[in-house]
């Protein structure tokens, strides 16, 4: 990689790996300036939208959806990056095939359901396009079952 200042070669002086990326601290061999780079695996498949259009996968859109659903829900907001990373890992396991927005939405819903029922309902109401109060009430009923409430309470919410 070339230095952003003088465009000469750089060397890696430190690397750290986490679940979603590799952080590299670099130093220029010419001007000795230091900077940080991040490497993240990109999904190669496309996302097929409801109207049939395709577009490249965009992590920011997943994060925005999680953040909107988790607004004023600190547990969800703190975990948004980790959730997005787990979803990307699951999408990579599905392969390079084109994926529907519904598939991505279902993965997000599963993650949110496990950690916060309110964020789950918010996200689900948009993802499944509830058309009336009855469809919302049916989803709420599934959350109200004793097994769901017990598992979410164990998770710290």
C-alpha positions in Angstrom: 0.0 0.0 0.0 1.2 3.5 -0.8 1.4 6.4 1.6 -1.5 8.8 1.3 0.9 11.8 1.8 3.9 11.1 -0.4 2.7 8.0 -2.3 5.7 5.9 -1.4 5.6 2.3 -0.1 4.6 1.6 3.5 5.3 -1.2 5.9 2.9 -2.8 8.4 4.0 -2.1 12.0 1.0 -3.7 13.7 -2.0 -5.9 12.8 -5.1 -6.8 14.8 -7.8 -9.1 13.8 -11.4 -9.1 15.1 -14.6 -10.8 13.9 -15.3 -8.3 11.2 -12.0 -6.8 10.0 -8.3 -6.6 10.1 -6.8 -3.3 11.5 -3.3 -2.5 10.2 -1.1 0.3 11.5 1.2 1.4 8.7 4.3 3.6 8.4 5.7 5.2 5.3 9.2 4.2 4.4 9.7 7.7 2.8 8.2 10.4 5.0 7.7 8.2 8.2 4.0 9.2 8.5 1.7 6.7 10.2 -1.8 5.8 9.4 -4.3 3.0 9.9 -6.1 0.8 7.4 -9.0 -1.6 7.8 -9.6 -4.6 5.7 -13.1 -6.2 5.5 -14.4 -9.0 3.4 -16.9 -7.8 0.8 -19.8 -10.0 -0.3 -19.7 -10.7 -4.0 -23.4 -11.5 -4.5 -26.1 -9.1 -5.3 -29.3 -8.3 -3.4 -32.5 -8.6 -5.3 -35.0 -6.0 -4.1 -38.8 -6.5 -3.9 -39.3 -4.8 -7.3 -36.8 -7.2 -9.0 -33.9 -4.7 -9.2 -30.5 -5.9 -8.1 -27.9 -3.9 -6.3 -24.6 -4.7 -4.5 -24.8 -5.7 -0.8 -24.4 -2.6 1.4 -23.4 -3.1 5.0 -24.5 0.5 5.8 -28.1 -0.3 4.9 -28.1 -3.3 7.3 -26.6 -1.1 10.0 -29.1 1.7 9.4 -32.0 -0.7 9.6 -30.7 -2.2 12.9 -30.1 1.3 14.3 -33.5 2.5 13.3 -35.1 -0.5 14.9 -32.9 -0.1 18.0 -33.4 3.6 18.5 -33.6 4.3 22.2 -32.7 0.7 22.9 -29.1 0.8 24.1 -28.5 -3.0 24.0 -29.3 -3.1 20.3 -27.3 0.0 19.4 -24.2 -1.3 21.2 -24.4 -4.6 19.4 -25.3 -3.3 15.9 -21.8 -3.8 14.4 -21.6 -7.3 15.8 -25.0 -8.2 14.5 -24.0 -6.9 11.0 -20.8 -9.0 11.1 -22.7 -12.1 12.0 -25.2 -11.5 9.2 -22.4 -11.0 6.7 -20.8 -14.3 7.9 -24.2 -16.1 7.3 -24.6 -14.5 3.9 -21.1 -15.6 2.9 -22.0 -19.2 3.9 -25.0 -19.0 1.5 -22.5 -18.4 -1.3 -22.3 -16.0 -4.2 -25.9 -16.4 -5.4 -28.1 -13.4 -5.6 -30.0 -13.0 -2.3 -33.3 -11.4 -1.7 -33.9 -8.5 0.6 -36.3 -10.9 2.4 -33.4 -13.3 3.2 -31.3 -10.5 4.6 -34.3 -9.2 6.5 -35.0 -12.6 8.0 -31.4 -12.9 9.3 -31.7 -9.4 10.9 -35.0 -10.3 12.5 -33.6 -13.5 14.0 -30.7 -11.5 15.5 -33.0 -8.8 16.9 -35.5 -11.3 18.2 -32.8 -12.9 20.3 -31.7 -9.7 22.0 -34.6 -7.2 22.0 -38.3 -7.8 21.3 -39.1 -4.1 20.8 -36.4 -3.7 18.2 -37.5 -7.0 16.6 -41.1 -5.7 16.3 -40.0 -2.4 14.8 -37.8 -4.0 12.2 -40.3 -6.8 11.4 -43.1 -4.3 10.9 -41.1 -2.6 8.1 -39.6 -5.8 6.7 -42.8 -7.7 6.5 -44.9 -4.7 5.5 -47.7 -5.2 8.0 -50.8 -4.0 6.3 -53.1 -3.8 9.4 -53.1 -4.0 13.2 -54.2 -7.7 13.1 -50.9 -8.7 11.4 -48.9 -6.7 13.9 -51.0 -8.3 16.8 -50.3 -11.8 15.5 -46.6 -11.1 15.5 -46.8 -9.6 19.0 -48.6 -12.8 20.1 -45.7 -14.9 19.0 -43.4 -12.8 21.1 -45.7 -13.1 24.1 -45.4 -16.9 24.3 -43.6 -18.0 27.5 -40.7 -19.6 25.7 -39.8 -16.4 23.8 -40.1 -14.2 26.9 -37.9 -16.6 28.9 -35.2 -16.7 26.3 -35.0 -12.9 25.8 -34.9 -12.3 29.6 -32.0 -14.7 29.9 -30.2 -12.5 27.3 -30.2 -9.5 29.7 -33.1 -7.5 28.4 
